[in-house]
Amino acid sequence: MDSREKGKRGERELAGVLRGYGYESRRGQQYCGADGSADVVGLPGIHIECKRVEKLNLYDAIEQSRHDACQNELPVVMHRKNRCEWLASMPLEYFIEIYREWQAGQELEGEQQCRTDGSSCTVKP
């Protein structure tokens, strides 16, 4: 029972951290029940499996997130242990998908900067 309460506290804590970044996050289970829904909701397109444990079997947690994620959601495990920062872990293929989107945004930003300041530049791929 104590580990279940620690899990709930971890979900509330993570939701608060995400709210600090400007996202409207909350625990998912408190509204939906234990039906495979995300532990924490509020990041569209991301299925969050929250783990607040000292010893984590990361591969099992990733598999749980993959299994529970809807078709258009990227599975991620957000986790931390005592006196440590929150971490986000996901399969490499999904990280690359996110990174490519970020990179494309950086390239567009660089092109716009070149146009507004009149300098000649090339944007590296």
For each residue, the residues with C-beta under 8 A, 3 or more apart:
1: 4 5
2: 5 6
3: 6 7 53
4: 1 7 8
5: 1 2 8 9
6: 2 3 9 10 52 53
7: 3 4 10 11 39 50 51 52
8: 4 5 11 12 27 29
9: 5 6 12 13 52
10: 6 7 13 14 50 51 52 80
11: 7 8 14 15 27 28 29 39 40 50 52
12: 8 9 15 16 27
13: 9 10 16 17 52
14: 10 11 17 18 25 39 40 48 50 52 78 86
15: 11 12 18 19 25 26 27 40 42
16: 12 13 19 20 25
17: 13 14 20 21 86
18: 14 15 21 23 25 40 42 43
19: 15 16 22 23 24 25 42
20: 16 17
21: 17 18
22: 19
23: 18 19 42 43
24: 19 42
25: 14 15 16 18 19 40 41 42 43
26: 15 30 31 40 41 42
27: 8 11 12 15 30 31 39 40 41
28: 11 31 32 37 38 39 40 41 48
29: 8 11 32 33 34 37 39
30: 26 27
31: 26 27 28
32: 28 29 35 37
33: 29 37
34: 29
35: 32
36: 67 68
37: 28 29 32 33 41 68
38: 28 41 46 47 48 49 68 69 73
39: 7 11 14 27 28 29 48 49 50
40: 11 14 15 18 25 26 27 28 48 50 78
41: 25 26 27 28 37 38 48
42: 15 18 19 23 24 25 26
43: 18 23 25 46 48
44:
45: 72 73 74
46: 38 43 73 74 76
47: 38 65 68 69 70 73 74 75 76
48: 14 28 38 39 40 41 43 65 76 77 78
49: 38 39 61 62 64 65 68 75 76 77 78
50: 7 10 11 14 39 40 77 78 79
51: 7 10 56 61 77 78 79
52: 6 7 9 10 11 13 14 79 80 81
53: 3 6 56 79 81
54: 81 82
55: 81
56: 51 53 61 79 81
57: 60 61
58: 61 62 77 79 89
59: 62 63
60: 57 63 64
61: 49 51 56 57 58 64 65 77 79 89
62: 49 58 59 65 66 75 77 89 90 91
63: 59 60 66 67
64: 49 60 61 67 68
65: 47 48 49 61 62 68 69 75 76 77 90
66: 62 63 69 75 91
67: 36 63 64
68: 36 37 38 47 49 64 65 75
69: 38 47 65 66 73 74 75
70: 47 73
71:
72: 45
73: 38 45 46 47 69 70
74: 45 46 47 69 90 94 97 98
75: 47 49 62 65 66 68 69 90 91 94
76: 46 47 48 49 65 88 89 90 94
77: 48 49 50 51 58 61 62 65 88 89 90
78: 14 40 48 49 50 51 86 87 88 89
79: 50 51 52 53 56 58 61 86 87 89
80: 10 52 84 85 86 87
81: 52 53 54 55 56 84
82: 54
83:
84: 80 81 87
85: 80
86: 14 17 78 79 80
87: 78 79 80 84
88: 76 77 78
89: 58 61 62 76 77 78 79
90: 62 65 74 75 76 77 94 95
91: 62 66 75 94 95
92: 95 96
93: 96 97
94: 74 75 76 90 91 97 98
95: 90 91 92 98 99
96: 92 93 99 100
97: 74 93 94 100 101
98: 74 94 95 101 102
99: 95 96 102 103
100: 96 97 103 104
101: 97 98 104 105
102: 98 99 105 106
103: 99 100 106 107
104: 100 101 107 108
105: 101 102 108 109
106: 102 103 109 110
107: 103 104 110 111 123 125
108: 104 105 111 112
109: 105 106 112 113
110: 106 107 113 114 121 123
111: 107 108 114 115 123
112: 108 109 115 116
113: 109 110 116 117 121
114: 110 111 117 119 120 121 123
115: 111 112
116: 112 113
117: 113 114
118:
119: 114
120: 114
121: 110 113 114
122:
123: 107 110 111 114
124:
125: 107
